Amino acid sequence: MLKTVITGGAILALSFPTVAQSGAIQFEKYTLPNGLKVILHQDKAVPLVAVSILYHVGSKNEDPNRTGFAHFFEHLLFEGSKNMARGDFDKYITNAGGENNANTSQDRTYYYDLLPSNQLDLGLWMESERLMHASILPVGVETQRQVVKEEKRQRVDNQPYGSIVENVFKRAFTTHPYQWVPIGSMEHLDAASLEEFVAFYKKYYVPNNAVLSIAGDIDIAATKKKIEQYFGPIPKGAPVVQPGVKEPPLAGEVRGVIEDNIQLPAVIQAYRAPAQGTPEYYAFNVLSTLLSGGESSRMTKALVDEKQEAVFAGAIPFFLEQAGLFINFAIANMGKQPEAVEKSIDEVINGVKENLVDEREFEKVRNQIETNFVRQNSSVAGIAESLANYEVYFGDANLINTEIERYRKVTREDLRDVARKYLVKDNRVVLYYVPKGQANP
């Protein structure tokens, strides 16, 4: 079973069977006495149910000397429980004809089970076991230490450009715990004791730090009774307080050259940006689509098609709960130098600063965003995740129906204004990735 690390606040794309949606997505939300928030969405179009639970704990909640704990627990909590033998978690799901997985970001850890709807009880029982009776034993801890090390080797150490996020974040943030990424430090995981892992579990895996989101072919009244049966007895934990660290201004451009096992150089520009949910956040998302939303986007047209300086060019809005980055990224074409590629990226950005986007181009971008908004909520798994995300990050699950209006309020002037305000040299990290042995002395 492949578990994944995610590095941004974007909704995970899931290739599950789609369901027909007409009008607003209806749901019921309530809170158990132990603090567990519950969100239920009924859709009987397909005999499937997504049982998901989002814990409000990510890498930003970690001790600076014990990074990687949140992601480690994503793996560890598939080891079994008091009432489930090691290795049986995945077996139960696959034997029932379902799928399951998990992912970790800087702000959350998310687990989901996609099951035939007649297996709802199985999903509820398994997630309640994970929350109340997880096995944190030496054999499981050591097994998952090796699994995480192998994941890091495959996805970071031996992956071309795989260390970009790590190298960007440790330069863009100097005080806030966003300075390290979810994969964390292998040295920290090796040094951690069993007691430290148990303490992390008891602190963050409590019902009052979680949202149980269920979507699919369910009966609401019957499901509420089942939830009370499985989750009601779990005791409430101590309140979880999110970090309140305030990052000082970057106060000057930060530059670096990274040698990597690559053939083509890359240029990365990471600008400090606001947290998700602010009006400027929506403007940045629209700007990202303008710059890299498809073959006709500005960066692709300028750097890939017209100048042929890059084989890929794009803009990535990397917005998190407490801060954000707006990242421009381009892989140079054969024989092209990073300096030339960076200059061309700057020219594209300056074009947004200097001139309002054409009305026709702006309308095309808005249409793309609306299409993507609908697509992310076209499956029961996508709906369950969106509801949980909106509730945790914004305190308003109904944004699944109304957030599109925030995008519609973004104007052409807003794009120009955020570009002028944030996309400036003193507010960015610039990295050149070059083949090994080609860094200037």
C-alpha positions in Angstrom: 0.0 0.0 0.0 1.5 3.3 -1.1 1.2 6.2 1.3 2.0 9.6 0.1 3.3 13.0 1.2 1.6 16.0 -0.2 3.3 19.4 0.0 0.6 21.8 -0.5 -2.9 22.9 0.5 -4.4 21.8 -2.9 -7.1 19.2 -3.1 -5.7 15.7 -3.9 -6.8 14.6 -7.4 -8.5 11.1 -7.1 -9.3 8.9 -10.0 -12.4 7.3 -8.5 -15.8 6.8 -10.1 -17.6 10.1 -10.6 -21.0 11.0 -9.3 -23.5 13.3 -10.8 -24.0 16.6 -9.0 -26.7 19.0 -9.7 -27.0 22.2 -7.7 -25.5 22.6 -4.2 -23.8 19.8 -2.4 -26.0 19.1 0.6 -24.5 17.9 3.9 -25.1 17.7 7.6 -22.5 18.8 10.1 -22.5 18.3 13.9 -20.0 17.7 16.8 -19.9 14.8 19.2 -19.5 15.5 22.9 -15.9 14.4 22.7 -15.2 17.2 20.1 -15.1 15.1 17.0 -16.6 17.1 14.1 -18.7 15.0 11.7 -19.8 15.9 8.2 -22.2 13.7 6.2 -23.1 13.9 2.5 -25.6 11.6 0.9 -25.3 10.6 -2.7 -27.0 7.4 -3.9 -25.9 7.7 -7.5 -23.1 5.1 -7.0 -23.1 2.3 -4.4 -19.9 3.7 -2.8 -19.0 5.4 0.4 -15.9 7.4 1.3 -15.0 7.3 5.0 -12.3 9.9 5.7 -10.8 11.5 8.7 -8.6 14.6 8.8 -6.3 15.3 11.7 -5.2 18.9 12.2 -1.6 18.0 12.5 1.2 18.3 10.0 4.9 19.0 9.9 4.4 22.6 11.3 3.3 21.0 14.6 6.5 19.2 15.1 9.4 19.8 17.5 12.3 21.3 15.5 14.5 18.5 16.8 12.0 15.8 15.9 10.9 16.6 12.4 9.1 14.1 10.2 6.8 12.8 13.0 3.5 13.7 11.2 4.4 11.9 8.1 5.9 9.0 10.0 2.5 8.5 11.8 0.8 8.5 8.4 2.7 5.2 7.9 2.8 3.9 11.4 -1.0 4.0 11.8 -1.4 1.3 9.2 0.5 -1.1 11.4 -2.6 -2.3 13.2 -4.4 -1.7 16.5 -5.4 -3.4 19.7 -8.1 -5.3 17.9 -6.3 -5.6 14.5 -3.2 -7.6 13.8 -0.2 -6.2 12.0 -0.8 -6.0 8.2 -4.5 -6.5 8.5 -5.5 -2.9 7.9 -5.0 -3.1 4.1 -6.2 -6.7 4.0 -9.6 -5.8 5.4 -10.1 -3.0 2.9 -9.0 -5.0 -0.2 -11.0 -8.1 0.8 -14.0 -5.8 1.0 -13.4 -4.6 -2.5 -12.2 -1.1 -1.4 -9.2 1.2 -1.6 -7.5 3.2 1.1 -4.6 5.6 1.4 -3.3 8.6 3.4 -1.3 11.8 2.8 0.5 14.4 4.9 1.1 18.1 4.4 2.6 20.9 6.5 -0.9 21.4 8.0 -2.8 18.1 8.1 -2.7 14.3 8.0 -5.5 12.7 6.0 -6.8 9.1 5.8 -9.5 7.8 3.6 -11.2 4.5 2.8 -13.3 4.1 -0.4 -15.6 1.1 0.1 -18.8 -0.5 -1.3 -21.6 1.2 0.6 -22.6 -2.0 2.4 -19.1 -1.9 4.1 -19.7 1.4 5.9 -19.3 -0.3 9.3 -15.9 -1.6 8.3 -14.7 1.8 7.5 -16.0 3.3 10.7 -14.6 0.5 12.8 -11.1 0.8 11.2 -10.9 4.5 11.6 -12.1 4.4 15.2 -9.4 1.8 15.9 -6.8 4.1 14.4 -7.9 6.9 16.6 -8.4 5.0 19.8 -6.3 1.8 19.8 -3.4 2.3 17.4 -0.5 -0.1 17.9 2.7 1.9 18.6 5.2 -0.9 19.3 9.0 -1.3 18.7 8.6 -3.7 15.8 6.2 -1.3 13.9 8.2 1.8 14.6 11.4 0.2 13.3 9.6 -1.2 10.2 8.2 2.2 9.3 11.5 3.9 10.0 12.9 1.8 7.1 9.9 2.4 4.9 10.2 6.2 5.3 13.9 6.1 4.6 13.3 4.2 1.4 10.5 6.7 0.4 13.0 9.6 0.9 15.6 7.8 -1.2 13.1 7.3 -4.0 11.2 10.6 -3.9 13.8 13.1 -2.8 17.4 11.8 -2.8 17.4 9.9 -6.1 14.6 11.8 -7.9 15.8 14.5 -10.3 14.9 17.9 -8.9 13.4 16.0 -5.9 14.9 18.3 -3.3 13.5 21.5 -4.7 10.7 21.9 -2.1 13.1 21.2 0.7 15.7 23.7 -0.5 13.1 26.4 -1.2 11.3 26.2 2.1 14.4 26.2 4.3 15.5 29.4 2.6 12.0 31.1 2.4 11.2 30.5 6.1 13.8 31.1 8.8 11.6 31.2 11.9 8.3 29.5 11.1 8.1 25.6 11.2 7.3 25.7 7.5 11.1 25.8 7.1 11.2 22.0 7.1 9.1 19.7 4.9 6.8 16.8 5.9 9.4 14.1 5.0 11.5 15.5 7.8 14.9 14.4 9.1 15.8 10.7 9.1 18.3 11.5 11.9 15.5 12.9 14.0 13.4 9.7 13.4 16.3 7.5 14.3 16.9 9.4 17.5 13.3 9.4 18.7 12.3 7.0 21.5 9.1 4.9 21.6 7.9 7.2 24.4 8.2 10.3 22.1 6.1 8.6 19.4 3.4 7.6 22.0 3.3 11.2 23.3 2.8 12.6 19.8 -0.1 10.2 19.2 -1.8 11.0 22.5 -1.4 14.8 21.8 -2.6 15.0 18.3 -4.7 11.9 17.6 -7.7 13.0 19.7 -11.3 13.4 18.5 -11.3 17.2 19.2 -8.4 17.5 16.7 -10.2 15.7 13.8 -13.0 15.9 11.3 -14.8 12.7 10.2 -16.1 13.3 6.7 -18.3 10.7 5.0 -19.8 11.0 1.5 -21.7 8.5 -0.6 -24.5 6.0 -0.6 -25.5 6.3 3.1 -28.6 6.8 5.2 -28.0 9.8 7.3 -29.9 8.8 10.4 -28.5 5.3 10.5 -25.0 6.6 9.9 -25.2 9.0 12.8 -26.1 6.1 15.1 -23.2 4.1 13.8 -20.8 7.0 14.4 -22.0 7.3 17.9 -21.4 3.6 18.4 -17.8 3.6 17.1 -16.6 7.1 18.0 -18.7 8.2 20.9 -16.8 6.3 23.6 -13.4 7.8 22.6 -12.4 10.3 25.3 -11.7 13.9 24.5 -8.1 15.0 24.5 -6.4 18.2 25.7 -6.9 21.2 23.4 -4.5 21.3 20.4 -3.0 24.8 19.9 -1.7 25.5 16.4 1.7 27.3 16.2 1.6 31.1 16.4 5.0 31.9 15.0 5.2 35.1 12.9 7.8 35.0 10.1 9.7 38.2 9.6 10.0 39.7 6.1 12.5 38.1 3.9 14.3 41.5 3.6 16.3 40.8 0.4 16.6 38.3 -2.4 18.1 34.9 -1.4 20.0 33.1 -4.1 21.6 29.7 -4.3 23.0 27.1 -6.7 22.2 23.4 -6.1 24.1 20.6 -7.9 21.8 17.7 -8.7 21.9 14.4 -10.6 20.2 16.1 -13.6 21.0 16.8 -17.3 19.0 20.0 -17.8 19.3 23.0 -15.5 16.3 24.4 -13.7 15.3 27.9 -12.4 13.1 28.2 -9.4 11.7 31.5 -8.1 9.8 31.3 -4.8 8.0 34.5 -3.7 6.6 34.9 -0.2 2.8 35.2 -0.4 -0.2 35.3 2.0 -1.9 32.4 3.7 -4.7 30.5 2.0 -8.2 32.0 2.3 -7.3 35.7 2.0 -8.6 37.7 -1.0 -5.0 37.8 -2.4 -4.8 34.0 -2.2 -7.7 33.8 -4.8 -6.0 36.4 -7.0 -2.8 34.3 -6.9 -4.6 31.2 -7.9 -6.1 33.0 -10.9 -2.7 34.4 -11.7 -1.2 30.9 -11.6 -3.8 29.7 -14.1 -3.0 32.6 -16.4 0.7 31.9 -16.3 0.7 28.1 -16.5 -2.8 26.8 -17.0 -2.4 24.7 -20.2 -0.6 24.9 -23.5 -1.8 28.4 -24.3 -0.7 29.9 -20.9 1.8 32.7 -20.9 4.8 31.0 -19.5 4.4 28.0 -21.8 3.9 30.2 -24.9 6.9 32.5 -24.1 9.5 30.1 -22.8 8.6 26.8 -24.4 7.0 27.7 -27.7 8.3 31.1 -28.8 11.8 31.3 -27.3 12.3 27.5 -26.9 14.4 28.2 -23.9 12.6 25.7 -21.7 11.1 22.2 -22.0 8.7 23.1 -19.2 7.7 26.3 -17.5 4.9 27.0 -15.0 3.7 28.8 -11.9 2.7 26.9 -8.7 0.6 28.5 -5.9 1.9 26.8 -2.8 -0.5 28.2 -0.2 -0.6 26.8 3.4 -2.7 27.5 6.5 -0.4 30.2 7.9 1.7 31.4 4.9 2.2 30.8 1.3 4.7 30.7 -1.6 4.2 31.5 -5.2 6.7 29.5 -7.2 7.8 29.9 -10.8 9.6 26.9 -12.1 11.3 26.2 -15.5 13.5 23.4 -16.8 16.0 24.8 -19.4 16.2 23.4 -22.9 19.4 21.8 -24.0 22.2 24.3 -24.3 20.2 27.1 -22.6 21.7 28.9 -19.6 19.7 29.5 -16.3 20.4 33.2 -16.5 18.6 33.5 -19.8 15.7 31.4 -18.6 15.4 33.5 -15.4 15.4 36.7 -17.5 12.5 35.3 -19.6 10.5 34.4 -16.6 11.0 37.9 -15.2 9.8 39.4 -18.5 6.5 37.3 -18.3 6.0 38.5 -14.7 6.7 42.1 -15.6 4.1 41.9 -18.3 1.5 41.1 -15.7 2.7 44.0 -13.5 2.7 46.5 -16.4 -0.5 45.7 -18.3 -4.0 44.6 -17.4 -4.8 41.1 -18.7 -6.9 41.2 -21.9 -10.6 40.6 -21.2 -10.8 37.6 -23.5 -7.8 35.9 -21.9 -9.1 36.7 -18.4 -12.5 35.1 -19.3 -10.7 32.0 -20.5 -8.8 31.7 -17.3 -12.0 32.1 -15.2 -13.6 29.3 -17.2 -10.7 27.0 -16.5 -10.9 27.7 -12.8 -14.7 27.0 -12.7 -14.2 23.7 -14.6 -11.5 22.6 -12.1 -13.6 23.6 -9.2 -16.4 21.4 -10.4 -14.1 18.5 -11.3 -12.5 18.3 -7.8 -15.9 17.7 -6.3 -17.1 15.1 -8.9 -16.5 12.0 -6.8 -17.6 11.0 -3.3 -13.9 10.8 -2.3 -13.3 14.3 -3.6 -16.4 15.7 -1.8 -15.4 14.0 1.5 -12.0 15.6 1.3 -13.2 19.0 0.3 -15.7 19.2 3.1 -13.0 18.2 5.7 -10.5 20.7 4.3 -13.0 23.6 4.2 -14.1 22.9 7.8 -10.6 22.7 9.2 -8.9 25.5 7.3 -11.7 28.0 6.9 -14.2 26.9 9.6 -16.9 26.7 6.8 -17.6 23.4 5.1 -20.2 25.2 2.9 -17.4 26.8 0.9 -17.7 23.6 -1.2 -20.7 25.4 -2.7 -19.7 29.0 -2.4 -15.9 29.4 -2.7 -16.3 29.8 -6.5 -17.9 33.1 -5.8 -14.6 34.3 -4.2 -12.8 33.4 -7.5 -15.4 35.3 -9.5 -14.8 38.4 -7.5 -11.1 38.5 -8.6 -10.6 41.3 -11.1 -7.9 42.0 -13.7 -6.7 44.8 -11.5 -6.3 42.3 -8.6 -3.9 40.2 -10.7 -1.8 43.2 -11.5 -1.8 44.4 -7.8 -0.7 41.1 -6.3 2.1 40.8 -8.9 3.3 44.4 -8.1 3.1 43.9 -4.4 4.6 40.4 -3.9 6.5 39.4 -7.1 9.5 41.6 -6.3 13.2 40.7 -5.9 13.4 41.5 -2.2 10.6 39.0 -1.5 12.0 36.0 -3.3 14.3 33.0 -3.2 16.0 32.1 -6.5 17.6 28.7 -7.0 19.5 27.4 -10.0 19.6 23.6 -10.2 22.5 22.5 -12.3 24.1 19.1 -13.2 26.7 17.9 -10.8 30.1 19.5 -11.2 28.7 22.6 -13.0 28.2 25.0 -10.1 30.4 28.1 -10.3 33.1 28.2 -7.7 
